[in-house]
Amino acid sequence: MNILVSRPGYRPISPLSEMSMVNLLSCPNPQFLISNQKPIAAIDVARNIIASDFYRSKEFDTLLFLDDDIVFDAKDMVKLCNHIEDGKNVVGAAYATKNIKPSIAARFFDNQTVSFSKDSKPVKIKYLPGGCLMIAKKVFGKLAEKLPLCNFSEPISFWPFFQPMIKHTRSGLFKSHNDYLTEDYSFPVSPDVKVIDAQLNWKGITEFKIGDKILGADEKSLNIYGDRKFRESEVTGFFEKKLELWRIVTTGREIITTQDHKWFMKRMWRSDNNSKNEIPKHWSWQQTGSIKSGDFVSCPMEVFKEVDIYNFDYMIGYMRGAWDGDGTVFSKGYNHYVRLSQTDFESVERIEEYLKRLRIVYHRSIRHLKNINWKPLNNIEVCRNGHFENFINLVYGQEIESKEYKKGYLAGIFDAEGCFGKKDELSIANFNKDIIQKCVGYLAYLGFEFKYRSFGIVNCKRLEILRFISMVNPAIKRKKNFSNRGFVNSEENVLSVESLHKRGDVVCLTTSTGTFFADGFFSHNCERATDSGFDIWLDPSIRLSHVGQKLYTLENVFDKPVEPMENITITQSSSKNGGSPIGEQLLSAPEKVS
């Protein structure tokens, strides 16, 4: 067993850490060999170059990352080698962070208990730090199949095995936080897939770039009942790759993806090899390769072609709907004009663009009201001879019997008279019965269901509301904001899951919520460790020291003297006093020390 020891970074090496390294290199079996320190300030790039060089080498089979400020016992590093030989392909040790209030540099699963003692056995955990981390070569081989080779034309090329990412996590109804992760990475889907953005428009996945806003949902349920909410999500990563393709076919649609991509699934029952006990149906994240025919997949959305808001019929319909709601038409003698006044600027700006395209001269103004608590009105007015008549002929002439006209009309009347309330009710209110009757007819033509109320029409079904907004595309953003509204699931039966036995172009998309909607499927971003297919192991029996302004050890974490082999138990659970949310943040001092 040949181990390459590497110290990423460019800082001077701590003398105490150097003494530990001298003892390690004198070990006869297994053989450790240290690599040259990479003088690169960006630590993630340094790790990527080191790992890529190691993966290309034929001399070494195991890589050991040891930071230049970690103090260790050589015997403990030999212990890590034994774990690698036992099949634990990613294994390491935890240490105290160099913070004002030190914490354990490791991240654990929800409600996980870990005991630190001389007899402790390795345990699986969620994340390990890179300060003392041993990795078998096969792990990098699996990841290199899925990651792009970067800087190919430059002297130093590497695979981005270590990529920083911001992961947004919610731990309850009112608690959320962002984690800065070095190894978070998304799984890919076909470049032909449509993704819904924050304004509920379906676009090709290749049209998105980092920083764009899309619609996601909570990765984890908010309570024991499995409730989730829709969330506005931000694209944090994007790249393309060639991978083996898989296809999922359901009763209503199909999608091209990869074997490792995760979907929100419900399995009717599951049994193990030792018994035939059935487990009740449940929803969980499942990889494509583990999905079977008969399972149910979450498909809460219907995919629509992006609305062409500059289609002539749509433009005319939109202006007619807006004027039926908030517009004024006045003509008396030589005095005539059409005017639209709204507090929201998006609708007025859209109509302004329409008038430009139709070559109609207009006047735009802002009117401030006497009451300072009232929002100013955005006005747009057409009053010139010729242009007024042209507007009347186009907008108030014979109604156009086309689908796009009806979509435009409903978008315009919704921007003028519509509301998407806090109680998840979408309504269109108007005292003119002819206008309401026209809306009902257009809604029925497009396949929507609305109920009559005293003030107009209303719909309370969230998925139907989402379908309405996606299909007609109103302009006012606040009226089509689905973020923080309750997630509604809709399932489709899986008919088949199969490998296409060919490689093809796929797109990897990462988001701040860890989720997005692909072709109507509820899709997931996942961690790199899951993607590699290997578990992460922590050896709690190993004690390390961290060199800073002082020597940071476990006693700095637990606020008490700690004997070298004293048994310390930590329990990962949600804090009851406003502390760190479960499973996602570096642990602070635990509630119990035994």
C-alpha positions as CSV (number, residue, x, y, z in Angstrom):
1,M,0.0,0.0,0.0
2,N,1.6,3.3,-1.1
3,I,0.2,6.5,0.3
4,L,0.7,10.0,-1.1
5,V,0.7,12.6,1.6
6,S,-0.2,16.1,0.5
7,R,-0.4,19.5,2.2
8,P,-2.5,21.9,0.0
9,G,-1.8,25.6,0.5
10,Y,1.1,28.0,0.6
11,R,1.5,29.0,4.3
12,P,4.6,28.1,6.4
13,I,4.2,24.7,8.0
14,S,3.8,24.6,11.7
15,P,6.8,23.2,13.6
16,L,4.6,20.8,15.6
17,S,2.9,19.6,12.4
18,E,6.4,19.2,10.8
19,M,7.5,17.0,13.7
20,S,4.4,14.8,13.2
21,M,5.2,14.5,9.5
22,V,8.8,13.4,10.2
23,N,7.6,10.6,12.4
24,L,5.0,9.6,9.7
25,L,7.6,9.4,6.9
26,S,9.8,7.2,9.0
27,C,7.1,4.5,9.1
28,P,8.4,1.4,7.2
29,N,5.0,-0.2,6.5
30,P,2.9,1.1,4.9
31,Q,5.0,3.6,3.0
32,F,4.2,7.2,3.1
33,L,5.6,9.7,0.6
34,I,5.0,13.4,0.8
35,S,4.3,15.5,-2.3
36,N,5.6,19.0,-2.9
37,Q,3.4,21.7,-1.4
38,K,1.3,23.5,-4.1
39,P,1.9,27.3,-3.8
40,I,-1.7,28.2,-4.7
41,A,-3.7,30.6,-2.6
42,A,-7.1,29.1,-3.7
43,I,-7.4,26.0,-1.5
44,D,-10.0,24.3,-3.6
45,V,-7.9,24.7,-6.7
46,A,-4.8,23.3,-4.8
47,R,-6.8,20.3,-3.7
48,N,-8.1,19.7,-7.2
49,I,-4.7,19.8,-8.8
50,I,-3.2,17.5,-6.1
51,A,-6.1,15.0,-6.4
52,S,-5.9,15.1,-10.2
53,D,-2.2,14.4,-10.2
54,F,-2.7,11.6,-7.8
55,Y,-5.5,10.1,-9.9
56,R,-3.2,10.1,-13.0
57,S,-0.2,8.5,-11.1
58,K,0.5,4.8,-11.2
59,E,2.7,4.7,-8.1
60,F,0.1,5.5,-5.4
61,D,-3.2,3.9,-4.5
62,T,-4.2,6.1,-1.6
63,L,-4.2,9.9,-1.0
64,L,-3.9,11.5,2.4
65,F,-4.7,15.2,2.9
66,L,-3.0,16.6,6.0
67,D,-3.2,20.4,6.5
68,D,-0.1,22.2,7.5
69,D,-1.5,23.1,11.0
70,I,-2.6,19.6,12.0
71,V,-0.7,17.8,14.8
72,F,-1.2,14.0,14.7
73,D,0.2,10.6,15.9
74,A,1.8,8.5,13.1
75,K,0.1,5.4,14.5
76,D,-3.3,7.0,13.9
77,M,-2.5,7.5,10.2
78,V,-1.6,3.8,10.0
79,K,-5.0,3.1,11.5
80,L,-6.6,5.1,8.7
81,C,-4.7,2.9,6.2
82,N,-6.2,-0.2,7.8
83,H,-9.7,1.2,7.4
84,I,-9.0,1.8,3.7
85,E,-7.8,-1.8,3.3
86,D,-11.1,-2.9,5.1
87,G,-13.1,-1.2,2.3
88,K,-13.8,2.2,3.8
89,N,-12.8,4.2,0.8
90,V,-13.2,7.7,2.4
91,V,-12.1,8.0,6.0
92,G,-10.7,10.6,8.3
93,A,-10.5,12.2,11.7
94,A,-12.2,15.3,13.2
95,Y,-10.5,18.1,15.1
96,A,-11.4,21.4,16.7
97,T,-11.9,24.5,14.6
98,K,-9.8,27.7,15.3
99,N,-12.8,29.9,16.2
100,I,-13.5,32.1,19.2
101,K,-15.9,29.3,20.2
102,P,-14.3,26.1,18.8
103,S,-16.5,23.4,17.3
104,I,-16.0,20.0,15.9
105,A,-14.9,20.1,12.2
106,A,-17.4,17.5,11.0
107,R,-21.0,17.3,10.1
108,F,-23.3,14.6,11.2
109,F,-26.6,13.1,10.2
110,D,-29.8,14.2,11.9
111,N,-30.1,12.8,15.4
112,Q,-26.8,11.0,15.1
113,T,-24.8,10.0,18.3
114,V,-21.0,9.7,18.1
115,S,-18.8,8.6,21.0
116,F,-15.1,9.6,21.0
117,S,-13.0,7.0,23.0
118,K,-10.0,4.7,22.4
119,D,-12.4,1.8,21.7
120,S,-14.6,3.7,19.2
121,K,-15.2,2.1,15.8
122,P,-15.5,4.1,12.6
123,V,-18.9,5.5,11.9
124,K,-20.6,6.9,8.8
125,I,-21.2,10.7,8.9
126,K,-22.4,13.3,6.5
127,Y,-19.3,15.5,5.8
128,L,-15.6,15.3,6.8
129,P,-13.1,18.2,6.8
130,G,-10.1,18.0,4.5
131,G,-7.5,18.6,7.2
132,C,-7.1,14.9,7.8
133,L,-8.7,12.9,5.1
134,M,-7.7,9.6,3.4
135,I,-9.2,8.7,0.0
136,A,-8.8,5.6,-2.1
137,K,-8.1,6.1,-5.8
138,K,-11.3,4.4,-6.9
139,V,-13.3,7.3,-5.5
140,F,-11.6,9.8,-7.8
141,G,-12.1,7.4,-10.7
142,K,-15.8,7.3,-10.2
143,L,-16.0,11.1,-9.9
144,A,-13.8,11.7,-12.9
145,E,-16.3,9.9,-15.1
146,K,-18.9,12.6,-14.3
147,L,-16.9,15.8,-13.9
148,P,-15.5,17.9,-16.7
149,L,-11.7,18.2,-17.2
150,C,-10.9,21.9,-16.6
151,N,-8.1,24.0,-18.1
152,F,-7.5,21.3,-20.7
153,S,-5.4,23.6,-22.9
154,E,-3.3,25.0,-20.0
155,P,-0.2,23.4,-18.5
156,I,-2.1,22.4,-15.4
157,S,-5.4,20.6,-16.0
158,F,-7.6,19.1,-13.3
159,W,-11.0,17.7,-12.4
160,P,-13.0,19.9,-10.0
161,F,-13.3,17.2,-7.3
162,F,-13.6,20.0,-4.7
163,Q,-16.1,22.7,-5.6
164,P,-17.3,25.4,-3.2
165,M,-21.1,25.8,-3.1
166,I,-23.7,27.5,-1.0
167,K,-26.4,25.2,0.2
168,H,-29.6,26.6,1.7
169,T,-31.3,24.5,4.3
170,R,-34.5,24.9,6.4
171,S,-34.8,23.2,9.7
172,G,-38.3,24.3,10.6
173,L,-41.1,26.6,9.7
174,F,-39.1,29.8,10.6
175,K,-35.5,28.6,10.7
176,S,-33.2,28.6,7.7
177,H,-29.5,29.1,7.0
178,N,-26.9,28.9,4.3
179,D,-23.9,26.5,4.4
180,Y,-20.7,27.1,2.5
181,L,-19.8,23.6,1.3
182,T,-16.7,22.5,-0.5
183,E,-18.0,19.2,-1.9
184,D,-21.7,19.8,-2.9
185,Y,-22.4,18.9,-6.5
186,S,-25.5,18.3,-8.6
187,F,-26.5,15.4,-10.8
188,P,-27.2,15.9,-14.5
189,V,-30.3,15.8,-16.7
190,S,-30.8,16.0,-20.5
191,P,-30.1,19.4,-22.1
192,D,-33.6,19.2,-23.7
193,V,-35.3,19.3,-20.3
194,K,-37.4,22.3,-19.4
195,V,-37.0,24.0,-16.0
196,I,-39.5,26.5,-14.4
197,D,-38.1,29.8,-13.3
198,A,-39.3,32.0,-10.4
199,Q,-41.8,33.8,-12.6
200,L,-43.4,30.4,-13.5
201,N,-42.1,30.4,-17.1
202,W,-40.8,27.1,-18.5
203,K,-37.4,27.5,-20.2
204,G,-34.7,25.1,-21.6
205,I,-32.2,24.2,-18.9
206,T,-29.4,25.5,-21.1
207,E,-30.9,29.0,-21.0
208,F,-30.1,29.4,-17.3
209,K,-26.9,30.9,-15.9
210,I,-25.5,31.2,-12.4
211,G,-27.5,33.8,-10.4
212,D,-30.8,33.2,-12.2
213,K,-33.9,32.7,-10.0
214,I,-35.9,29.5,-10.5
215,L,-38.7,27.8,-8.5
216,G,-37.7,25.1,-6.1
217,A,-39.1,23.5,-3.0
218,D,-37.9,22.3,0.4
219,E,-35.5,19.4,0.2
220,K,-36.6,18.1,3.6
221,S,-40.1,18.1,5.1
222,L,-40.8,20.9,7.6
223,N,-42.6,18.7,10.1
224,I,-43.6,15.1,10.9
225,Y,-46.5,15.3,8.5
226,G,-44.2,15.7,5.5
227,D,-45.2,19.3,4.7
228,R,-43.0,21.3,2.3
229,K,-43.2,24.8,0.7
230,F,-42.3,26.1,-2.7
231,R,-39.2,28.3,-2.5
232,E,-37.5,30.8,-4.8
233,S,-34.1,29.2,-5.6
234,E,-30.9,30.6,-7.2
235,V,-28.8,28.7,-9.7
236,T,-25.4,28.3,-8.1
237,G,-23.6,26.0,-10.6
238,F,-23.9,24.9,-14.2
239,F,-21.8,22.7,-16.5
240,E,-22.2,20.1,-19.3
241,K,-20.8,16.6,-19.5
242,K,-21.2,13.3,-21.5
243,L,-22.5,10.4,-19.4
244,E,-24.5,7.2,-19.8
245,L,-28.1,8.0,-20.4
246,W,-31.2,6.5,-18.7
247,R,-34.9,7.0,-19.4
248,I,-37.8,7.2,-17.0
249,V,-41.3,6.7,-18.5
250,T,-44.4,7.4,-16.5
251,T,-48.1,7.4,-17.3
252,G,-47.9,11.0,-18.5
253,R,-44.4,11.8,-19.6
254,E,-40.8,10.7,-19.9
255,I,-37.4,12.2,-19.1
256,I,-33.8,11.5,-20.0
257,T,-31.4,11.5,-17.1
258,T,-28.5,9.5,-15.5
259,Q,-28.3,6.6,-13.2
260,D,-27.4,8.6,-10.1
261,H,-29.9,11.4,-10.4
262,K,-32.4,11.6,-7.5
263,W,-36.2,12.0,-7.8
264,F,-39.0,12.4,-5.2
265,M,-40.5,8.9,-5.1
266,K,-43.2,6.9,-3.3
267,R,-42.7,3.2,-3.0
268,M,-45.8,1.1,-2.3
269,W,-43.8,-1.4,-0.3
270,R,-40.3,-2.7,0.3
271,S,-39.0,-6.0,1.7
272,D,-35.5,-7.2,2.6
273,N,-33.9,-10.6,2.0
274,N,-34.7,-11.9,5.5
275,S,-38.4,-11.2,5.7
276,K,-41.4,-10.4,3.7
277,N,-42.6,-7.6,6.0
278,E,-44.2,-4.8,4.1
279,I,-43.3,-1.2,5.0
280,P,-46.1,1.4,4.5
281,K,-45.9,3.6,1.4
282,H,-43.7,6.7,1.9
283,W,-42.1,9.5,0.0
284,S,-38.3,9.7,-0.3
285,W,-35.5,10.7,-2.6
286,Q,-34.4,7.8,-4.8
287,Q,-31.8,7.5,-7.5
288,T,-32.8,6.6,-11.0
289,G,-31.1,3.2,-10.8
290,S,-33.1,2.2,-7.8
291,I,-36.5,3.1,-9.2
292,K,-38.8,0.2,-10.3
293,S,-41.8,-0.2,-12.4
294,G,-44.9,0.4,-10.2
295,D,-43.3,3.1,-8.1
296,F,-44.8,6.6,-8.0
297,V,-42.8,9.7,-8.9
298,S,-43.7,13.3,-7.9
299,C,-44.8,15.3,-11.0
300,P,-46.7,18.3,-9.6
301,M,-46.5,20.5,-12.7
302,E,-47.6,20.6,-16.3
303,V,-45.0,21.8,-18.7
304,F,-46.0,24.6,-21.1
305,K,-44.3,26.1,-24.1
306,E,-43.0,29.5,-23.0
307,V,-45.6,32.2,-23.8
308,D,-44.7,34.5,-26.6
309,I,-45.8,37.8,-25.1
310,Y,-45.0,39.6,-28.4
311,N,-47.3,37.5,-30.5
312,F,-49.7,40.0,-32.2
313,D,-52.9,38.3,-30.9
314,Y,-51.5,38.0,-27.4
315,M,-50.6,41.8,-27.3
316,I,-54.0,42.9,-28.5
317,G,-55.7,40.5,-26.0
318,Y,-53.5,41.7,-23.1
319,M,-54.3,45.4,-23.7
320,R,-58.0,44.7,-24.0
321,G,-58.0,42.8,-20.7
322,A,-55.9,45.5,-19.0
323,W,-58.3,48.3,-20.2
324,D,-61.4,46.3,-19.3
325,G,-60.0,46.2,-15.8
326,D,-58.2,49.5,-15.1
327,G,-58.5,51.5,-18.3
328,T,-60.4,54.6,-19.3
329,V,-61.8,55.4,-22.8
330,F,-63.0,59.0,-23.2
331,S,-64.3,60.7,-26.4
332,K,-66.3,63.9,-26.5
333,G,-66.0,66.3,-29.4
334,Y,-62.3,67.0,-30.0
335,N,-61.3,65.7,-26.6
336,H,-60.5,62.0,-26.6
337,Y,-58.0,59.7,-25.0
338,V,-57.4,56.2,-23.6
339,R,-55.6,55.9,-20.3
340,L,-54.4,53.1,-18.0
341,S,-53.4,53.7,-14.4
342,Q,-51.9,51.1,-12.1
343,T,-49.7,51.1,-9.0
344,D,-47.6,48.2,-10.4
345,F,-45.2,49.2,-13.1
346,E,-44.7,45.8,-14.8
347,S,-48.0,45.9,-16.6
348,V,-47.6,49.5,-17.7
349,E,-44.1,48.7,-19.0
350,R,-45.3,45.7,-21.0
351,I,-48.1,47.9,-22.6
352,E,-45.5,50.6,-23.3
353,E,-43.5,48.0,-25.3
354,Y,-46.6,46.9,-27.1
355,L,-47.4,50.5,-28.2
356,K,-43.9,50.9,-29.5
357,R,-44.1,47.8,-31.6
358,L,-47.5,48.9,-32.9
359,R,-46.1,52.4,-33.7
360,I,-48.7,54.1,-31.5
361,V,-47.6,57.4,-29.9
362,Y,-48.2,57.5,-26.1
363,H,-47.4,59.5,-23.0
364,R,-46.1,58.0,-19.9
365,S,-46.3,59.7,-16.4
366,I,-46.3,59.0,-12.7
367,R,-49.1,60.6,-10.6
368,H,-48.5,61.1,-6.9
369,L,-51.7,61.0,-4.8
370,K,-52.5,63.3,-1.9
371,N,-52.4,60.6,0.7
372,I,-48.7,59.8,1.3
373,N,-49.6,56.3,2.3
374,W,-50.9,55.5,-1.1
375,K,-48.6,54.3,-3.8
376,P,-48.1,56.5,-6.9
377,L,-49.9,55.6,-10.1
378,N,-48.1,54.6,-13.3
379,N,-50.1,56.2,-16.1
380,I,-49.9,55.5,-19.8
381,E,-52.1,57.5,-22.2
382,V,-52.8,57.7,-26.0
383,C,-54.5,60.9,-27.1
384,R,-53.2,62.1,-30.4
385,N,-55.4,62.1,-33.5
386,G,-54.9,59.1,-35.6
387,H,-53.1,57.2,-32.9
388,F,-56.2,57.2,-30.7
389,E,-58.3,55.9,-33.6
390,N,-55.7,53.3,-34.4
391,F,-55.7,52.1,-30.8
392,I,-59.5,51.8,-30.7
393,N,-59.6,49.9,-33.9
394,L,-57.0,47.4,-32.8
395,V,-58.0,46.9,-29.2
396,Y,-61.7,47.5,-29.3
397,G,-62.4,46.2,-32.7
398,Q,-63.7,42.7,-33.4
399,E,-62.4,40.3,-30.9
400,I,-59.8,37.8,-32.2
401,E,-60.9,34.1,-32.0
402,S,-57.5,32.7,-31.2
403,K,-55.9,30.9,-28.3
404,E,-53.2,33.5,-27.9
405,Y,-55.7,36.3,-27.8
406,K,-57.6,34.6,-24.9
407,K,-54.3,34.0,-23.0
408,G,-53.4,37.6,-23.4
409,Y,-56.8,38.8,-22.3
410,L,-56.7,36.7,-19.2
411,A,-53.2,37.9,-18.4
412,G,-54.3,41.5,-18.8
413,I,-57.5,41.3,-16.8
414,F,-55.6,39.4,-14.0
415,D,-52.9,42.1,-13.8
416,A,-55.7,44.7,-13.6
417,E,-58.3,43.0,-11.4
418,G,-56.7,39.7,-10.2
419,C,-55.3,38.7,-6.9
420,F,-53.3,35.8,-5.6
421,G,-54.1,36.0,-1.8
422,K,-52.4,34.7,1.3
423,K,-55.1,32.0,1.6
424,D,-53.9,30.5,-1.8
425,E,-57.0,31.9,-3.6
426,L,-56.6,33.3,-7.1
427,S,-59.5,35.6,-8.0
428,I,-60.6,38.0,-10.7
429,A,-63.0,40.6,-9.5
430,N,-65.2,42.9,-11.5
431,F,-68.7,44.2,-11.2
432,N,-69.3,44.1,-14.9
433,K,-71.0,40.8,-15.5
434,D,-70.2,40.8,-19.2
435,I,-66.5,41.0,-18.4
436,I,-66.7,38.2,-15.8
437,Q,-68.7,36.1,-18.3
438,K,-66.1,36.7,-20.9
439,C,-63.4,35.5,-18.5
440,V,-65.4,32.4,-17.7
441,G,-65.7,31.5,-21.3
442,Y,-62.0,32.0,-22.0
443,L,-61.0,30.0,-18.9
444,A,-63.3,27.1,-20.0
445,Y,-61.8,27.3,-23.5
446,L,-58.3,26.9,-22.0
447,G,-59.4,24.1,-19.7
448,F,-59.5,25.9,-16.3
449,E,-62.0,25.6,-13.5
450,F,-63.2,28.6,-11.6
451,K,-66.0,29.1,-9.2
452,Y,-68.4,32.0,-9.0
453,R,-68.3,34.3,-6.0
454,S,-70.3,37.5,-5.2
455,F,-67.3,39.6,-6.4
456,G,-66.3,37.6,-9.4
457,I,-64.6,34.2,-9.9
458,V,-62.1,32.3,-7.8
459,N,-59.9,29.2,-7.8
460,C,-58.4,27.6,-4.7
461,K,-56.4,24.7,-6.2
462,R,-52.7,25.5,-6.0
463,L,-51.7,23.3,-9.0
464,E,-54.5,24.8,-11.1
465,I,-53.3,28.3,-10.1
466,L,-49.8,27.4,-11.0
467,R,-51.0,26.1,-14.4
468,F,-53.0,29.3,-15.0
469,I,-50.0,31.6,-14.3
470,S,-47.6,29.4,-16.4
471,M,-50.0,29.3,-19.4
472,V,-51.1,33.0,-19.6
473,N,-48.0,34.7,-18.1
474,P,-49.2,37.8,-16.3
475,A,-46.7,40.7,-16.0
476,I,-47.0,41.7,-12.3
477,K,-44.4,39.7,-10.3
478,R,-46.0,39.9,-6.9
479,K,-49.3,38.4,-8.3
480,K,-47.5,35.2,-9.5
481,N,-45.1,34.7,-6.6
482,F,-45.3,31.0,-5.5
483,S,-42.4,31.2,-3.0
484,N,-43.3,30.2,0.6
485,R,-46.6,28.7,-0.5
486,G,-47.5,25.2,0.4
487,F,-46.1,22.4,-1.8
488,V,-48.8,20.3,-3.4
489,N,-47.8,16.9,-4.7
490,S,-49.1,15.1,-7.7
491,E,-48.0,11.6,-8.6
492,E,-47.6,9.5,-11.7
493,N,-47.0,5.8,-12.0
494,V,-43.6,4.7,-13.3
495,L,-44.0,2.4,-16.3
496,S,-40.4,1.7,-17.0
497,V,-36.8,2.7,-16.1
498,E,-34.1,1.6,-18.4
499,S,-30.5,2.4,-19.5
500,L,-30.2,3.5,-23.1
501,H,-26.7,1.9,-23.3
502,K,-25.2,5.0,-24.8
503,R,-23.5,8.2,-23.6
504,G,-24.9,11.6,-24.4
505,D,-24.8,15.2,-23.4
506,V,-26.2,16.1,-20.0
507,V,-26.5,19.3,-18.0
508,C,-25.6,19.6,-14.3
509,L,-27.5,22.3,-12.5
510,T,-27.1,23.2,-8.8
511,T,-29.4,25.4,-6.9
512,S,-29.5,27.1,-3.5
513,T,-32.5,25.0,-2.3
514,G,-31.0,21.7,-3.6
515,T,-34.1,21.2,-5.7
516,F,-35.7,22.2,-8.9
517,F,-38.5,21.1,-11.3
518,A,-37.4,19.4,-14.5
519,D,-40.1,18.7,-17.1
520,G,-42.6,18.8,-14.3
521,F,-40.7,16.2,-12.1
522,F,-39.6,17.2,-8.6
523,S,-35.8,16.9,-8.9
524,H,-32.9,17.0,-6.4
525,N,-29.4,18.3,-6.1
526,C,-27.1,15.9,-4.2
527,E,-23.8,15.8,-2.4
528,R,-20.6,14.7,-4.1
529,A,-20.1,11.8,-1.6
530,T,-23.5,10.4,-2.6
531,D,-22.5,10.9,-6.3
532,S,-19.3,8.9,-5.9
533,G,-21.2,6.0,-4.4
534,F,-18.9,5.8,-1.4
535,D,-19.7,6.4,2.3
536,I,-17.8,8.9,4.4
537,W,-16.3,7.4,7.6
538,L,-15.0,9.1,10.8
539,D,-12.7,7.3,13.2
540,P,-13.7,8.9,16.6
541,S,-10.8,7.1,18.4
542,I,-8.2,9.5,16.7
543,R,-7.4,12.7,18.5
544,L,-5.9,15.6,16.5
545,S,-4.6,19.0,17.5
546,H,-5.1,22.2,15.5
547,V,-2.3,24.8,15.6
548,G,-3.4,28.4,15.8
549,Q,-2.7,31.2,18.3
550,K,-2.8,28.3,20.6
551,L,-3.2,24.5,20.3
552,Y,-6.9,23.8,19.8
553,T,-8.0,20.4,21.1
554,L,-11.3,18.7,22.2
555,E,-11.2,20.4,25.6
556,N,-11.7,23.7,23.8
557,V,-14.9,22.3,22.3
558,F,-16.4,20.8,25.4
559,D,-15.2,23.5,27.9
560,K,-13.7,21.0,30.2
561,P,-10.4,19.1,30.6
562,V,-10.4,16.0,28.4
563,E,-8.2,13.1,29.1
564,P,-6.5,11.6,26.1
565,M,-8.8,8.6,26.0
566,E,-11.8,9.8,27.9
567,N,-15.1,8.7,26.4
568,I,-17.0,11.8,25.0
569,T,-20.4,11.4,23.5
570,I,-22.1,14.0,21.3
571,T,-25.7,13.8,20.0
572,Q,-26.6,15.6,16.9
573,S,-30.1,17.0,17.5
574,S,-32.0,20.2,16.9
575,S,-31.2,22.9,19.5
576,K,-34.0,23.9,21.8
577,N,-32.5,27.3,22.6
578,G,-32.1,28.8,19.1
579,G,-28.8,27.0,18.3
580,S,-27.7,25.4,15.1
581,P,-30.3,23.6,13.0
582,I,-29.9,19.8,12.8
583,G,-27.5,18.1,10.5
584,E,-26.2,21.1,8.5
585,Q,-23.9,23.3,10.7
586,L,-20.7,22.7,12.5
587,L,-21.5,21.4,15.9
588,S,-21.1,23.7,18.8
589,A,-20.8,22.5,22.4
590,P,-23.2,19.5,22.8
591,E,-26.1,19.4,25.2
592,K,-24.7,16.4,27.0
593,V,-21.1,15.2,27.8
594,S,-20.8,11.8,29.3
